[in-house]
């Protein structure tokens, strides 16, 4: 390797590569993907979303099934890797507290938390010094609000911040009209959040690395954001088409078969726009052909389950299992660029090669 990529430090943790694999629910990033990524020196992330749905009592005993499944998944990941593993928890989850508490008891390295402001996350630490807390934000304002609240109430400063832009897959922290507005581009958001964290670092005397996320796909993208002052990047979509990703082959194939025009913005029952791969299920919902259903467990606080034509958790669970007639695949803006299934090892090698090419290109231009 000519161009050496820098390490990513979050508190006393050091990842050899400044890459975090984004958490993908329901069941897309579990122990298989997270451990493979961690074994390559990056940070592997399990998603807590709907993790208990794969348990036999997942719909009848939702809360307990989730706690049990999460413990099992963290332990399984630990058996497979000595690397850094994180957990992604949606703030809007009705079992947020359970998931945070359980992960900290199990000694997870990092909790990443977005889809709302994780204002009470430090309360679950209960004196634990092991788990790092990293909010996922979509603005400098959110970064400021969370940091101020944590400092005042818990005397705790975020260990890092992930800034997720509007090109991400899944649920987005943006209004529909902001998604394609240059004012909300990831480049702009990253600069604003870095500026904000410089002030916060000065005030609280603690480094707060900023991690760029949402639509980052190549080693060249990684280079661009590191040059901008980000300490690392979070990537999810590109890890879906790996052998180790925990989704079914049919789910991965949906990425490979998708064209650019198939990546669409949908209205999710949870009240946020989401980015997904268009299919018959989505078309039927848009045509009003699906009817409201009975909600078994109200898993997302903001979900309008009384009027919704489908259950987001069940739709995503069906997709994970490859049953795309009854669900759909969430995906980032660049999902259509996937061409084949590779191993995580090969993917990381490709990213590093692309990164090095970007470095060399810029050196010869300067």
C-alpha positions as CSV (number, residue, x, y, z in Angstrom):
1,X,0.0,0.0,0.0
2,X,1.4,3.3,-1.0
3,X,-1.1,5.7,0.6
4,X,-1.7,4.8,4.2
5,X,-5.2,5.4,5.4
6,X,-5.4,6.8,8.9
7,X,-6.9,5.0,11.9
8,X,-10.1,6.0,13.5
9,X,-10.0,6.7,17.3
10,X,-13.2,6.8,19.3
11,X,-12.3,7.3,23.0
12,X,-9.9,4.5,23.9
13,X,-10.9,2.4,20.9
14,X,-8.7,2.4,17.7
15,X,-10.0,0.9,14.5
16,X,-7.2,0.2,12.0
17,X,-9.5,1.5,9.2
18,X,-11.7,4.7,9.4
19,X,-14.7,2.7,8.2
20,X,-17.9,1.9,10.1
21,X,-20.4,-0.5,8.5
22,X,-23.8,1.1,9.0
23,X,-26.4,-0.8,11.0
24,X,-29.2,-2.2,8.8
25,X,-32.4,-3.6,10.1
26,X,-34.4,-5.7,10.0
27,X,-31.8,-8.5,10.2
28,X,-29.5,-7.2,7.4
29,X,-26.5,-6.6,9.6
30,X,-26.2,-9.1,12.4
31,X,-23.3,-11.2,13.7
32,X,-22.3,-12.5,10.2
33,X,-21.6,-9.1,8.6
34,X,-20.6,-7.2,11.8
35,X,-17.9,-9.8,12.7
36,X,-16.5,-10.0,9.1
37,X,-16.1,-6.2,9.0
38,X,-14.5,-6.1,12.5
39,X,-12.1,-8.8,11.5
40,X,-10.8,-6.5,8.7
41,X,-10.0,-3.8,11.1
42,X,-13.1,-1.6,10.5
43,X,-16.1,-1.3,12.9
44,X,-18.8,-3.9,12.4
45,X,-22.4,-2.9,13.5
46,X,-25.4,-5.0,14.4
47,X,-28.8,-3.5,14.0
48,X,-31.2,-3.7,17.0
49,X,-34.2,-3.0,14.8
50,X,-36.7,-5.9,14.9
51,X,-33.9,-8.2,16.0
52,X,-36.4,-10.3,18.0
53,X,-38.7,-10.9,15.1
54,X,-36.7,-13.9,14.1
55,X,-37.4,-15.6,17.5
56,X,-40.3,-18.1,17.6
57,X,-42.2,-15.8,20.0
58,X,-41.1,-12.6,18.2
59,X,-44.6,-11.3,17.6
60,X,-46.4,-12.6,20.7
61,X,-43.7,-11.6,23.2
62,X,-42.0,-8.8,21.4
63,X,-40.1,-7.1,24.2
64,X,-38.6,-10.2,25.7
65,X,-37.8,-11.8,22.4
66,X,-35.8,-8.7,21.4
67,X,-33.7,-8.7,24.6
68,X,-33.0,-12.4,24.2
69,X,-32.1,-12.1,20.5
70,X,-29.8,-9.1,21.1
71,X,-27.9,-10.9,23.9
72,X,-27.5,-13.9,21.6
73,X,-26.4,-11.8,18.6
74,X,-23.8,-9.8,20.6
75,X,-22.3,-13.0,22.1
76,X,-22.3,-14.7,18.7
77,X,-20.5,-11.7,17.2
78,X,-17.9,-11.7,20.0
79,X,-17.2,-15.4,19.4
80,X,-16.4,-14.6,15.7
81,X,-14.2,-11.5,16.2
82,X,-11.8,-9.7,18.5
83,X,-12.5,-6.5,16.6
84,X,-14.6,-3.5,17.4
85,X,-18.4,-4.1,17.3
86,X,-21.2,-1.6,17.6
87,X,-25.0,-1.6,17.9
88,X,-27.3,0.7,16.0
89,X,-30.5,1.6,17.9
90,X,-33.3,3.8,16.6
91,X,-34.4,6.4,19.1
92,X,-37.9,6.0,17.8
93,X,-38.0,2.3,18.9
94,X,-40.5,1.6,21.6
95,X,-38.0,-0.7,23.2
96,X,-35.0,1.8,23.0
97,X,-34.3,1.6,26.7
98,X,-34.3,-2.2,26.8
99,X,-31.9,-2.4,23.8
100,X,-29.5,0.2,25.2
101,X,-29.4,-1.4,28.7
102,X,-28.9,-4.9,27.3
103,X,-26.1,-3.8,24.9
104,X,-24.2,-2.1,27.7
105,X,-24.7,-5.1,30.0
106,X,-23.2,-7.2,27.2
107,X,-20.2,-4.9,26.9
108,X,-20.8,-3.7,23.4
109,X,-18.0,-1.4,22.2
110,X,-20.2,1.4,20.7
111,X,-23.8,2.4,20.5
112,X,-24.8,4.4,17.5
113,X,-28.2,6.0,17.8
114,X,-30.3,8.1,15.4
115,X,-33.9,8.5,14.0
116,X,-34.6,11.0,16.7
117,X,-32.3,12.6,19.3
118,X,-30.9,10.1,21.8
119,X,-31.2,12.6,24.7
120,X,-31.2,10.1,27.5
121,X,-28.7,7.5,26.2
122,X,-26.0,8.2,28.9
123,X,-28.4,7.2,31.7
124,X,-28.0,3.5,30.7
125,X,-24.3,3.5,31.2
126,X,-24.7,2.9,34.9
127,X,-21.1,3.6,35.6
128,X,-19.8,1.5,32.6
129,X,-16.7,3.0,31.0
130,X,-16.6,0.4,28.2
131,X,-19.3,1.4,25.8
132,X,-18.9,4.5,23.7
133,X,-21.9,6.6,22.8
134,X,-22.2,8.0,19.3
135,X,-25.3,9.9,18.2
136,X,-26.3,10.0,14.5
137,X,-27.4,13.5,13.5
138,X,-28.5,15.3,10.4
139,X,-27.5,18.8,11.4
140,X,-25.1,20.9,13.5
141,X,-28.0,22.0,15.5
142,X,-28.9,18.5,16.6
143,X,-25.2,17.9,17.5
144,X,-25.3,21.0,19.7
145,X,-28.6,20.1,21.4
146,X,-27.5,16.5,22.2
147,X,-24.1,17.6,23.5
148,X,-25.5,20.3,25.7
149,X,-28.1,18.1,27.2
150,X,-25.7,15.2,27.8
151,X,-23.2,17.6,29.4
152,X,-25.7,19.3,31.7
153,X,-27.7,16.2,32.7
154,X,-25.1,13.4,32.7
155,X,-21.7,15.2,32.6
156,X,-21.0,13.1,29.5
157,X,-19.9,14.3,26.0
158,X,-20.5,12.2,22.9
159,X,-17.5,10.0,22.0
160,X,-18.1,10.8,18.3
161,X,-20.8,12.0,16.0
162,X,-22.1,10.4,12.8
163,X,-23.5,13.0,10.3
164,X,-26.0,11.2,8.0
165,X,-26.9,13.0,4.8
166,X,-30.0,12.6,2.7
167,X,-28.5,10.0,0.3
168,X,-28.6,7.2,2.9
169,X,-30.8,4.1,2.7
170,X,-33.7,3.4,4.9
171,X,-35.4,6.1,7.0
172,X,-34.1,9.6,6.5
173,X,-34.0,12.5,9.0
174,X,-35.0,14.9,6.3
175,X,-38.2,16.3,4.9
176,X,-39.1,15.3,1.4
177,X,-38.2,18.6,-0.1
178,X,-34.8,18.6,1.6
179,X,-33.6,15.3,0.1
180,X,-32.4,16.8,-3.2
181,X,-31.7,20.3,-2.0
182,X,-28.0,21.2,-2.2
183,X,-28.4,23.1,1.1
184,X,-28.7,19.7,2.7
185,X,-25.9,17.9,0.9
186,X,-23.6,15.7,3.0
187,X,-20.6,17.8,2.1
188,X,-22.3,20.9,3.5
189,X,-23.6,19.1,6.6
190,X,-20.2,17.6,7.4
191,X,-18.5,21.0,7.2
192,X,-21.1,22.5,9.5
193,X,-21.0,19.7,12.0
194,X,-17.1,19.8,12.1
195,X,-17.3,23.6,12.7
196,X,-19.8,23.0,15.5
197,X,-17.7,20.2,17.1
198,X,-14.6,22.4,17.1
199,X,-16.5,24.8,19.5
200,X,-17.7,21.9,21.6
201,X,-14.3,20.2,21.8
202,X,-12.8,23.5,23.0
203,X,-15.6,24.0,25.6
204,X,-15.6,20.4,27.0
205,X,-11.9,19.5,26.4
206,X,-12.7,16.3,24.7
207,X,-12.1,15.2,21.1
208,X,-15.3,14.5,19.2
209,X,-14.5,12.8,15.9
210,X,-17.0,13.4,13.1
211,X,-18.0,10.5,10.8
212,X,-19.6,11.2,7.5
213,X,-22.5,8.9,6.3
214,X,-25.1,8.6,3.7
215,X,-24.3,7.7,0.1
216,X,-20.6,7.0,0.6
217,X,-19.8,4.2,-1.8
218,X,-16.2,4.3,-3.0
219,X,-12.7,4.7,-1.7
220,X,-12.6,8.0,-3.5
221,X,-15.6,9.1,-1.5
222,X,-13.8,8.1,1.7
223,X,-10.8,10.2,0.6
224,X,-13.0,13.2,-0.1
225,X,-14.5,13.2,3.4
226,X,-11.3,12.5,5.2
227,X,-9.7,15.5,3.3
228,X,-12.7,17.6,4.5
229,X,-11.8,16.9,8.1
230,X,-14.0,13.9,8.9
231,X,-12.3,11.3,11.1
232,X,-14.0,8.4,9.3
233,X,-17.0,7.3,7.2
234,X,-20.0,5.1,7.7
235,X,-21.1,2.9,4.8
236,X,-24.0,0.5,4.7
237,X,-25.3,-0.1,1.1
238,X,-22.0,-1.4,-0.2
239,X,-21.8,-4.1,2.5
240,X,-25.2,-5.6,1.5
241,X,-23.8,-7.3,-1.6
242,X,-21.2,-9.3,0.4
243,X,-21.3,-13.0,1.1
244,X,-21.2,-12.3,4.8
245,X,-24.2,-9.9,4.9
246,X,-27.0,-11.5,6.9
247,X,-29.8,-10.9,4.3
248,X,-31.0,-13.7,2.0
249,X,-29.6,-14.1,-1.5
250,X,-32.8,-12.7,-3.0
251,X,-32.4,-9.5,-1.0
252,X,-28.9,-9.0,-2.3
253,X,-30.0,-9.9,-5.8
254,X,-32.5,-7.0,-5.6
255,X,-29.5,-4.6,-5.3
256,X,-27.7,-6.2,-8.2
257,X,-30.8,-6.1,-10.4
258,X,-31.8,-2.5,-9.5
259,X,-31.3,0.3,-12.1
260,X,-30.8,3.9,-11.1
261,X,-34.5,4.6,-11.7
262,X,-35.5,1.9,-9.2
263,X,-34.1,3.7,-6.2
264,X,-37.1,5.6,-4.9
265,X,-38.3,7.6,-1.9
266,X,-41.3,6.1,-0.2
267,X,-43.5,7.4,2.6
268,X,-43.0,5.1,5.6
269,X,-45.7,4.3,8.2
270,X,-43.3,5.7,10.8
271,X,-43.8,9.2,9.4
272,X,-40.4,9.7,7.8
273,X,-39.4,9.4,4.1
274,X,-37.4,6.3,3.3
275,X,-35.2,5.2,0.4
276,X,-35.9,1.8,-1.0
277,X,-35.7,-0.4,-4.2
278,X,-39.0,-0.1,-6.0
279,X,-40.9,-3.3,-6.5
280,X,-44.5,-4.6,-6.8
281,X,-45.1,-4.3,-3.1
282,X,-44.3,-0.6,-3.1
283,X,-46.3,-0.1,-6.3
284,X,-49.3,-1.8,-4.6
285,X,-49.0,0.5,-1.6
286,X,-48.8,3.6,-3.8
287,X,-51.9,2.4,-5.7
288,X,-53.8,2.0,-2.4
289,X,-54.2,-1.7,-2.9
290,X,-53.0,-2.8,0.5
291,X,-55.4,-2.4,3.4
292,X,-54.7,-1.3,7.0
293,X,-53.8,-4.3,9.2
294,X,-53.7,-5.1,12.9
295,X,-50.5,-4.1,14.5
296,X,-49.0,-6.8,16.7
297,X,-46.5,-4.8,18.7
298,X,-46.2,-1.1,17.9
299,X,-42.4,-1.2,17.6
300,X,-41.8,2.4,16.4
301,X,-43.3,5.2,18.6
302,X,-44.1,7.4,15.6
303,X,-45.8,4.7,13.5
304,X,-49.3,5.5,12.4
305,X,-50.2,1.9,12.6
306,X,-54.0,2.5,12.8
307,X,-54.0,4.0,9.3
308,X,-51.0,2.4,7.7
309,X,-51.5,0.0,4.8
310,X,-48.7,-2.3,5.9
311,X,-46.4,-3.0,8.8
312,X,-42.8,-1.7,8.2
313,X,-41.2,-4.3,10.5
314,X,-42.9,-7.2,8.8
315,X,-42.3,-5.9,5.4
316,X,-38.5,-5.6,6.2
317,X,-38.5,-9.0,7.8
318,X,-40.1,-10.5,4.7
319,X,-37.5,-8.9,2.5
320,X,-34.6,-10.1,4.7
321,X,-35.9,-13.6,4.2
322,X,-36.1,-13.1,0.4
323,X,-39.9,-12.8,0.3
324,X,-40.1,-9.6,-1.7
325,X,-43.8,-10.0,-2.6
326,X,-44.6,-9.1,1.0
327,X,-41.9,-6.5,1.5
328,X,-39.1,-4.4,0.0
329,X,-35.4,-3.7,0.4
330,X,-34.2,-0.4,1.9
331,X,-31.2,0.9,0.0
332,X,-28.9,3.9,-0.3
333,X,-28.8,6.2,-3.4
334,X,-26.0,4.3,-4.9
335,X,-27.4,0.7,-4.5
336,X,-27.8,0.4,-8.3
337,X,-24.1,0.4,-8.7
338,X,-23.7,-3.1,-7.1
339,X,-22.7,-5.6,-9.7
340,X,-21.8,-8.8,-7.9
341,X,-21.5,-10.5,-4.5
342,X,-18.0,-10.3,-3.0
343,X,-16.5,-11.2,0.3
344,X,-16.1,-8.4,2.9
345,X,-12.3,-9.0,2.6
346,X,-12.4,-8.3,-1.1
347,X,-14.6,-5.3,-0.6
348,X,-12.3,-3.7,1.9
349,X,-9.3,-4.4,-0.5
350,X,-11.2,-2.6,-3.3
351,X,-12.1,0.4,-1.1
352,X,-8.4,0.7,-0.1
353,X,-7.3,0.5,-3.7
354,X,-9.8,3.1,-4.7
355,X,-8.7,5.3,-1.8
356,X,-5.1,5.0,-2.9
357,X,-6.0,5.9,-6.5
358,X,-7.7,9.0,-5.3
359,X,-4.7,10.0,-3.2
360,X,-2.4,9.5,-6.2
361,X,-4.7,11.4,-8.5
362,X,-4.8,14.4,-6.2
363,X,-1.1,14.3,-5.7
364,X,-0.4,14.4,-9.4
365,X,-2.9,17.2,-9.8
366,X,-1.5,19.4,-7.1
